[in-house]
Structures are given as structure tokens and as C-alpha cells.
Amino acid sequence: MNRVWTALGLVLALTAFMPRASQAQDTRDKKPGMSLGQNYPNPFNPETKIPFSVGEPPTCTDNGKQYRVSLKVYNLLSQLVAVPVLQGPATPLDNVAIQCGEYTAYWDGKVLNTGREAASGVYYYRLEVNGIPLLKKMIVVK
């Protein structure tokens, strides 16, 4: 029991030295021609939405251009857990051609091809647009 209190004290002491994030901080990671937002809600149970954009919305200059997009969810062992679907037309986001714009992906929290819910823990989601990746973390809580 004494070890538990010692560990808790250590965690609390370390968090006191961590920098605080600004409240107005943008939650999107950006690279030229793409951005990946933080899933919401986060942590979540049982489902979540993931905002992302391709091209340079809202000023898309080349509306006819197609972007190759994949969005996948991985566990901490880098094993594929799920392929979210594009909200609207429920298209799995696995090497899909889409135009410039802002989109939202949906994940029902289920493991690919099994129908069972993903276990509690930390997962990563990876957006790839024309071969360029962006990565973010999400948490499943049961």
C-alpha cells in the first residue's frame, strides 16, 4: 500500500513540472495541404469523430484535384485496429480519392472484422494524404 502512495506522489510531483497548454491553442496538426484535428469526445466510449481537411479549405484553388486519403487506428503495438468511415456516405477511409475540403470521420469503437469493442487504453490514428502522414493520440475509456 505504501508503494501505491509513493507512486501517486511521484506522478503528482511530475505533473507539477509539465507545461500547461494554452486554452486558445489550436488542436489541429497541420502540414501543407492537410490538417488533422483531435478526435471528440476524447476520452470516449463507445464512439468518436475525427475532423480532418485536405487541400487548403476554405480557399481551395484547384477544386478538381483529387487527394488519396487513408485514416487508420492503431494500438500501442502498431497493430491495425480499425479503419474509420467518412461521415455522410459511410465510405471506409482506406486509399480513397476525395476533393479539397473539410471532413469528419467516424469510428464506432469496434475492432476491425470482429465486431467487439476496443479495449480501454491509448490508441493512435494516422491520416495519410498523398503519402504524407499525420498522427494523433486518442483514449478509449470503459
N, CA, C and O of each residue as an XYZ file, in Angstrom:
568
protein
N       0.818     -1.192      0.000
C       0.000      0.000      0.000
C       0.857      1.249      0.000
O       0.510      2.260     -0.611
N       1.977      1.167      0.691
C       2.885      2.305      0.763
C       3.464      2.632     -0.621
O       3.687      3.801     -0.934
N       3.707      1.609     -1.450
C       4.241      1.819     -2.797
C       3.240      2.557     -3.678
O       3.627      3.391     -4.496
N       1.959      2.254     -3.513
C       0.925      2.921     -4.303
C       0.928      4.413     -4.005
O       0.866      5.230     -4.924
N       0.999      4.777     -2.720
C       1.012      6.190     -2.340
C       2.282      6.875     -2.821
O       2.243      8.038     -3.222
N       3.403      6.172     -2.785
C       4.659      6.732     -3.272
C       4.582      6.993     -4.774
O       5.009      8.047     -5.246
N       4.039      6.038     -5.522
C       3.893      6.198     -6.969
C       2.945      7.349     -7.297
O       3.216      8.137     -8.203
N       1.846      7.448     -6.572
C       0.893      8.531     -6.794
C       1.546      9.884     -6.511
O       1.354     10.841     -7.262
N       2.309      9.957     -5.438
C       3.015     11.200     -5.109
C       4.004     11.586     -6.189
O       4.138     12.767     -6.510
N       4.699     10.612     -6.756
C       5.661     10.867     -7.817
C       4.958     11.395     -9.065
O       5.423     12.354     -9.679
N       3.855     10.783     -9.435
C       3.098     11.232    -10.603
C       2.613     12.662    -10.396
O       2.733     13.488    -11.300
N       2.076     12.964     -9.236
C       1.598     14.319     -8.956
C       2.743     15.329     -8.984
O       2.581     16.437     -9.494
N       3.889     14.953     -8.444
C       5.045     15.858     -8.452
C       5.518     16.127     -9.878
O       5.849     17.264    -10.215
N       5.553     15.099    -10.712
C       5.993     15.279    -12.093
C       5.017     16.131    -12.896
O       5.446     16.923    -13.735
N       3.717     15.988    -12.657
C       2.744     16.793    -13.394
C       2.844     18.265    -13.034
O       2.444     19.118    -13.826
N       3.364     18.580    -11.863
C       3.521     19.980    -11.478
C       4.558     20.670    -12.356
O       4.506     21.889    -12.520
N       5.511     19.908    -12.929
C       6.565     20.488    -13.747
C       6.239     20.473    -15.238
O       6.998     21.021    -16.037
N       5.132     19.859    -15.621
C       4.767     19.793    -17.030
C       4.193     21.136    -17.461
O       3.455     21.762    -16.699
N       4.523     21.596    -18.687
C       3.973     22.873    -19.151
C       2.474     22.766    -19.376
O       1.968     21.733    -19.816
N       1.785     23.830    -19.071
C       0.338     23.891    -19.276
C       0.051     24.303    -20.715
O       0.713     25.194    -21.249
N      -0.924     23.669    -21.341
C      -1.310     24.023    -22.704
C      -2.193     25.267    -22.664
O      -3.013     25.437    -21.762
N      -2.013     26.104    -23.630
C      -2.821     27.316    -23.717
C      -4.257     26.941    -24.057
O      -4.489     26.027    -24.849
N      -5.222     27.638    -23.464
C      -6.634     27.349    -23.715
C      -7.004     27.648    -25.163
O      -7.870     26.982    -25.729
N      -6.360     28.638    -25.765
C      -6.698     29.031    -27.128
C      -5.884     28.275    -28.170
O      -5.947     28.595    -29.357
N      -5.134     27.291    -27.746
C      -4.267     26.552    -28.649
C      -5.088     25.754    -29.654
O      -6.077     25.116    -29.293
N      -4.671     25.795    -30.918
C      -5.323     25.035    -31.971
C      -5.030     23.557    -31.755
O      -3.891     23.183    -31.474
N      -6.052     22.714    -31.884
C      -5.872     21.276    -31.657
C      -5.648     20.523    -32.957
O      -5.804     19.302    -32.997
N      -5.285     21.228    -34.021
C      -5.031     20.574    -35.301
C      -3.540     20.567    -35.600
O      -2.848     21.569    -35.425
N      -3.063     19.417    -36.054
C      -1.715     19.337    -36.584
C      -1.841     19.625    -38.072
O      -2.769     19.152    -38.729
N      -0.902     20.403    -38.597
C      -1.005     20.809    -39.995
C       0.281     20.538    -40.742
O       1.382     20.647    -40.202
N       0.108     20.181    -41.995
C       1.182     20.101    -42.971
C       0.601     20.723    -44.233
O      -0.619     20.818    -44.366
N       1.448     21.146    -45.156
C       0.906     21.733    -46.379
C      -0.093     20.790    -47.053
O       0.223     19.636    -47.341
N      -1.287     21.294    -47.295
C      -2.303     20.517    -47.993
C      -3.105     19.566    -47.127
O      -3.879     18.763    -47.650
N      -2.936     19.639    -45.789
C      -3.699     18.737    -44.924
C      -3.644     19.193    -43.481
O      -2.708     19.880    -43.071
N      -4.659     18.804    -42.704
C      -4.627     19.011    -41.258
C      -5.443     17.906    -40.600
O      -6.371     17.355    -41.193
N      -5.076     17.597    -39.362
C      -5.725     16.537    -38.603
C      -6.110     17.088    -37.244
O      -5.249     17.537    -36.486
N      -7.397     17.058    -36.931
C      -7.883     17.567    -35.658
C      -7.923     16.483    -34.592
O      -7.796     15.294    -34.886
N      -8.102     16.918    -33.342
C      -8.232     15.980    -32.224
C      -9.614     15.341    -32.273
O     -10.613     16.019    -32.515
N      -9.662     14.045    -32.045
C     -10.958     13.367    -32.019
C     -11.807     13.925    -30.882
O     -11.279     14.457    -29.905
N     -13.092     13.804    -31.013
C     -14.003     14.256    -29.964
C     -15.159     13.289    -29.856
O     -15.604     12.772    -30.881
N     -15.655     13.026    -28.694
C     -15.025     13.386    -27.423
C     -13.749     12.583    -27.219
O     -13.549     11.545    -27.850
N     -12.905     13.062    -26.348
C     -11.663     12.360    -26.025
C     -11.354     12.618    -24.556
O     -11.127     13.771    -24.188
N     -11.336     11.612    -23.712
C     -11.552     10.189    -23.963
C     -12.998      9.908    -24.379
O     -13.894     10.725    -24.168
N     -13.199      8.731    -24.975
C     -14.524      8.397    -25.471
C     -14.915      6.969    -25.152
O     -14.078      6.117    -24.856
N     -16.222      6.738    -25.224
C     -16.819      5.416    -25.084
C     -18.253      5.524    -25.566
O     -18.993      6.313    -24.978
N     -18.699      4.833    -26.541
C     -18.000      3.851    -27.362
C     -17.579      4.401    -28.720
O     -16.877      3.697    -29.446
N     -17.970      5.631    -29.114
C     -17.682      6.102    -30.466
C     -17.064      7.494    -30.456
O     -17.158      8.225    -29.470
N     -16.424      7.847    -31.583
C     -15.753      9.144    -31.674
C     -15.787      9.650    -33.110
O     -16.032      8.895    -34.051
N     -15.537     10.945    -33.253
C     -15.437     11.591    -34.563
C     -14.064     12.238    -34.682
O     -13.502     12.724    -33.701
N     -13.538     12.234    -35.897
C     -12.197     12.748    -36.152
C     -12.272     13.772    -37.294
O     -12.545     13.401    -38.436
N     -12.032     15.058    -36.992
C     -12.037     16.068    -38.059
C     -10.694     16.115    -38.792
O      -9.636     15.965    -38.181
N     -10.754     16.325    -40.103
C      -9.540     16.485    -40.886
C      -9.863     17.289    -42.140
O     -11.025     17.426    -42.523
N      -8.830     17.812    -42.763
C      -9.038     18.532    -44.017
C      -7.932     18.173    -44.993
O      -6.822     17.812    -44.602
N      -8.262     18.280    -46.271
C      -7.290     18.074    -47.338
C      -7.351     19.278    -48.260
O      -8.392     19.924    -48.387
N      -6.235     19.575    -48.901
C      -6.157     20.782    -49.716
C      -5.995     21.975    -48.792
O      -5.442     21.836    -47.702
N      -6.454     23.114    -49.194
C      -6.358     24.334    -48.394
C      -7.734     24.973    -48.231
O      -7.941     26.092    -48.700
N      -8.699     24.284    -47.569
C     -10.013     24.887    -47.405
C      -9.938     26.087    -46.477
O      -9.048     26.098    -45.626
N     -10.763     27.062    -46.562
C     -11.913     27.175    -47.468
C     -11.578     27.804    -48.804
O     -12.480     28.033    -49.609
N     -10.314     28.091    -49.070
C      -9.935     28.759    -50.320
C      -9.376     27.786    -51.332
O      -8.372     28.089    -51.977
N      -9.983     26.640    -51.493
C      -9.482     25.628    -52.428
C      -9.367     26.238    -53.819
O     -10.364     26.648    -54.414
N      -8.143     26.293    -54.328
C      -7.920     26.910    -55.633
C      -8.076     25.917    -56.768
O      -8.404     26.306    -57.889
N      -7.850     24.655    -56.499
C      -7.955     23.626    -57.538
C      -9.003     22.601    -57.117
O      -8.675     21.528    -56.613
N     -10.270     22.951    -57.334
C     -11.370     22.097    -56.875
C     -11.424     20.744    -57.570
O     -12.025     19.811    -57.039
N     -10.821     20.616    -58.727
C     -10.861     19.348    -59.446
C      -9.808     18.355    -58.991
O      -9.858     17.186    -59.371
N      -8.852     18.800    -58.181
C      -7.768     17.918    -57.747
C      -8.279     16.860    -56.774
O      -9.071     17.155    -55.880
N      -7.818     15.626    -56.959
C      -8.178     14.514    -56.088
C      -6.995     14.190    -55.177
O      -5.842     14.203    -55.609
N      -7.296     13.902    -53.920
C      -6.276     13.541    -52.933
C      -6.509     12.099    -52.502
O      -7.650     11.703    -52.264
N      -5.444     11.310    -52.398
C      -5.529      9.929    -51.905
C      -5.441      9.966    -50.395
O      -4.426     10.388    -49.841
N      -6.498      9.527    -49.719
C      -6.608      9.664    -48.268
C      -6.823      8.303    -47.610
O      -7.625      7.491    -48.072
N      -6.083      8.072    -46.514
C      -6.295      6.912    -45.653
C      -6.290      7.390    -44.210
O      -5.498      8.255    -43.839
N      -7.169      6.830    -43.404
C      -7.214      7.126    -41.975
C      -7.374      5.795    -41.259
O      -8.333      5.060    -41.491
N      -6.415      5.495    -40.381
C      -6.433      4.200    -39.699
C      -6.141      4.382    -38.220
O      -5.443      5.314    -37.819
N      -6.688      3.471    -37.408
C      -6.499      3.486    -35.959
C      -5.606      2.312    -35.589
O      -5.821      1.184    -36.033
N      -4.585      2.599    -34.756
C      -3.627      1.574    -34.336
C      -3.550      1.520    -32.817
O      -3.810      2.514    -32.138
N      -3.190      0.349    -32.286
C      -2.933      0.247    -30.851
C      -1.475      0.592    -30.582
O      -0.744      0.943    -31.509
N      -1.043      0.499    -29.334
C       0.328      0.871    -28.976
C       1.382     -0.069    -29.548
O       2.567      0.264    -29.567
N       0.959     -1.242    -30.013
C       1.880     -2.192    -30.643
C       1.932     -2.012    -32.157
O       2.506     -2.838    -32.867
N       1.327     -0.921    -32.649
C       1.256     -0.590    -34.077
C       0.455     -1.605    -34.880
O       0.677     -1.769    -36.079
N      -0.476     -2.286    -34.219
C      -1.359     -3.212    -34.913
C      -2.607     -2.464    -35.364
O      -3.174     -1.678    -34.605
N      -3.032     -2.710    -36.598
C      -4.219     -2.060    -37.130
C      -5.439     -2.486    -36.327
O      -5.692     -3.680    -36.164
N      -6.196     -1.517    -35.825
C      -7.386     -1.798    -35.022
C      -8.654     -1.505    -35.817
O      -9.617     -2.269    -35.747
N      -8.663     -0.398    -36.581
C      -9.877     -0.021    -37.296
C      -9.557      0.928    -38.445
O      -8.500      1.558    -38.486
N     -10.509      1.008    -39.380
C     -10.483      1.995    -40.451
C     -11.774      2.797    -40.321
O     -12.844      2.308    -40.684
N     -11.684      4.028    -39.805
C     -12.903      4.843    -39.672
C     -13.557      5.089    -41.030
O     -12.931      4.929    -42.077
N     -14.826      5.479    -40.988
C     -15.564      5.767    -42.211
C     -15.792      7.265    -42.334
O     -15.843      7.986    -41.337
N     -15.925      7.713    -43.558
C     -16.218      9.100    -43.834
C     -17.666      9.355    -43.452
O     -18.566      8.632    -43.880
N     -17.892     10.394    -42.639
C     -19.258     10.687    -42.223
C     -20.019     11.233    -43.420
O     -19.467     11.985    -44.223
N     -21.272     10.860    -43.538
C     -22.066     11.170    -44.722
C     -22.201      9.868    -45.483
O     -22.881      8.947    -45.030
N     -21.544      9.785    -46.658
C     -21.515      8.471    -47.298
C     -20.521      7.598    -46.542
O     -19.322      7.879    -46.565
N     -20.979      6.567    -45.887
C     -20.139      5.750    -44.996
C     -19.098      4.973    -45.794
O     -19.216      3.762    -45.979
N     -18.085      5.684    -46.259
C     -17.008      5.103    -47.047
C     -15.800      4.868    -46.162
O     -15.302      5.815    -45.553
N     -15.304      3.624    -46.066
C     -14.085      3.393    -45.289
C     -12.927      4.218    -45.858
O     -12.706      4.237    -47.069
N     -12.206      4.886    -44.991
C     -11.121      5.773    -45.416
C      -9.825      4.994    -45.607
O      -8.872      5.145    -44.843
N      -9.813      4.170    -46.628
C      -8.646      3.366    -46.956
C      -8.306      3.595    -48.421
O      -8.867      2.953    -49.308
N      -7.370      4.527    -48.667
C      -6.931      4.859    -50.016
C      -8.083      5.359    -50.881
O      -8.289      4.885    -51.998
N      -8.830      6.323    -50.348
C      -9.993      6.889    -51.026
C      -9.595      8.190    -51.704
O      -8.803      8.956    -51.154
N     -10.133      8.450    -52.892
C      -9.885      9.705    -53.594
C     -10.984     10.696    -53.215
O     -12.166     10.447    -53.452
N     -10.573     11.842    -52.614
C     -11.541     12.884    -52.260
C     -11.000     14.242    -52.696
O      -9.801     14.407    -52.921
N     -11.906     15.209    -52.810
C     -11.527     16.557    -53.226
C     -11.182     17.415    -52.021
O     -11.400     17.024    -50.875
N     -10.647     18.577    -52.301
C     -10.297     19.551    -51.282
C     -11.516     19.852    -50.418
O     -12.622     20.017    -50.932
N     -11.310     19.923    -49.092
C     -12.414     20.250    -48.191
C     -12.155     19.807    -46.773
O     -11.123     19.212    -46.459
N     -13.129     20.115    -45.914
C     -13.079     19.694    -44.520
C     -14.017     18.517    -44.343
O     -15.135     18.523    -44.858
N     -13.562     17.506    -43.614
C     -14.302     16.263    -43.465
C     -14.314     15.818    -42.007
O     -13.536     16.294    -41.180
N     -15.225     14.887    -41.720
C     -15.279     14.262    -40.411
C     -15.371     12.761    -40.611
O     -16.209     12.266    -41.364
N     -14.493     12.048    -39.921
C     -14.512     10.592    -39.944
C     -15.196     10.105    -38.671
O     -15.211     10.802    -37.656
N     -15.757      8.910    -38.735
C     -16.480      8.325    -37.601
C     -15.919      6.942    -37.320
O     -15.725      6.140    -38.233
N     -15.657      6.667    -36.027
C     -15.254      5.324    -35.602
C     -16.202      4.885    -34.508
O     -16.388      5.588    -33.515
N     -16.802      3.719    -34.691
C     -17.776      3.195    -33.729
C     -17.128      2.519    -32.531
O     -17.836      1.998    -31.669
N     -15.791      2.513    -32.451
C     -15.082      1.928    -31.319
C     -14.928      0.428    -31.398
O     -14.516     -0.207    -30.427
N     -15.256     -0.152    -32.551
C     -15.166     -1.607    -32.702
C     -13.893     -1.999    -33.443
O     -13.400     -1.272    -34.306
N     -13.378     -3.166    -33.082
C     -12.164     -3.696    -33.703
C     -12.515     -4.244    -35.080
O     -13.537     -4.906    -35.262
N     -11.651     -3.956    -36.038
C     -11.833     -4.343    -37.428
C     -12.134     -5.838    -37.576
O     -11.421     -6.677    -37.024
N     -13.179     -6.159    -38.313
C     -13.567     -7.531    -38.673
C     -13.941     -8.430    -37.497
O     -14.028     -9.646    -37.674
N     -14.167     -7.875    -36.294
C     -14.550     -8.726    -35.170
C     -15.892     -8.325    -34.575
O     -16.607     -9.175    -34.043
N     -16.245     -7.055    -34.657
C     -17.488     -6.585    -34.073
C     -17.412     -6.340    -32.576
O     -18.384     -5.867    -31.986
N     -16.278     -6.649    -31.941
C     -16.164     -6.405    -30.499
C     -15.588     -5.018    -30.258
O     -14.856     -4.480    -31.088
N     -15.930     -4.452    -29.113
C     -15.456     -3.112    -28.780
C     -13.978     -3.132    -28.429
O     -13.476     -4.089    -27.841
N     -13.293     -2.059    -28.798
C     -11.870     -1.923    -28.471
C     -11.712     -1.801    -26.966
O     -12.558     -1.210    -26.294
N     -10.647     -2.349    -26.442
C     -10.369     -2.302    -25.010
C      -9.999     -0.884    -24.590
O      -9.586     -0.070    -25.415
N     -10.150     -0.601    -23.313
C      -9.717      0.686    -22.777
C      -8.222      0.849    -23.005
O      -7.458     -0.110    -22.898
N      -7.816      2.071    -23.320
C      -6.396      2.329    -23.494
C      -6.133      3.441    -24.467
O      -7.046      4.147    -24.897
N      -4.864      3.591    -24.812
C      -4.412      4.626    -25.728
C      -4.302      4.035    -27.125
O      -3.770      2.940    -27.314
N      -4.810      4.772    -28.093
C      -4.738      4.385    -29.494
C      -4.204      5.567    -30.288
O      -4.266      6.709    -29.835
N      -3.681      5.287    -31.473
C      -3.202      6.325    -32.365
C      -4.014      6.271    -33.640
O      -4.369      5.194    -34.119
N      -4.307      7.443    -34.189
C      -4.926      7.469    -35.507
C      -4.010      8.222    -36.451
O      -3.423      9.247    -36.102
N      -3.906      7.683    -37.658
C      -2.933      8.175    -38.640
C      -3.649      8.540    -39.923
O      -4.272      7.699    -40.573
N      -3.548      9.818    -40.274
C      -4.091     10.311    -41.532
C      -2.952     10.362    -42.534
O      -1.873     10.872    -42.231
N      -3.187      9.841    -43.711
C      -2.191      9.901    -44.777
C      -2.859     10.496    -46.006
O      -3.847      9.961    -46.510
N      -2.305     11.618    -46.487
C      -2.825     12.289    -47.673
C      -1.703     12.319    -48.707
O      -0.659     12.932    -48.485
N      -1.929     11.656    -49.832
C      -0.925     11.554    -50.898
C       0.432     11.115    -50.357
O       1.470     11.622    -50.783
N       0.420     10.179    -49.424
C       1.645      9.606    -48.883
C       2.272     10.378    -47.734
O       3.296      9.952    -47.200
N       1.677     11.514    -47.335
C       2.215     12.317    -46.233
C       1.398     12.024    -44.974
O       0.181     12.208    -44.984
N       2.043     11.568    -43.881
C       1.291     11.173    -42.684
C       1.207     12.254    -41.608
O       2.100     13.091    -41.479
N       0.128     12.220    -40.847
C      -0.046     12.961    -39.600
C      -0.574     11.974    -38.567
O      -1.347     11.079    -38.910
N      -0.167     12.122    -37.307
C      -0.512     11.161    -36.275
C      -1.012     11.885    -35.032
O      -0.472     12.923    -34.651
N      -2.055     11.330    -34.398
C      -2.564     11.857    -33.135
C      -2.952     10.704    -32.217
O      -3.099      9.560    -32.649
N      -3.112     11.037    -30.947
C      -3.421     10.037    -29.927
C      -4.863     10.213    -29.455
O      -5.372     11.332    -29.400
N      -5.513      9.106    -29.117
C      -6.852      9.128    -28.533
C      -6.933      8.103    -27.407
O      -6.110      7.191    -27.324
N      -7.931      8.261    -26.544
C      -8.073      7.379    -25.384
C      -9.477      6.797    -25.338
O     -10.468      7.521    -25.427
N      -9.545      5.473    -25.196
C     -10.808      4.767    -25.011
C     -10.935      4.452    -23.520
O     -10.021      3.886    -22.918
N     -12.076      4.824    -22.928
C     -12.321      4.569    -21.505
C     -13.620      3.790    -21.390
O     -14.641      4.186    -21.952
N     -13.581      2.697    -20.671
C     -14.795      1.874    -20.454
C     -15.348      2.118    -19.086
O     -16.360      1.525    -18.714
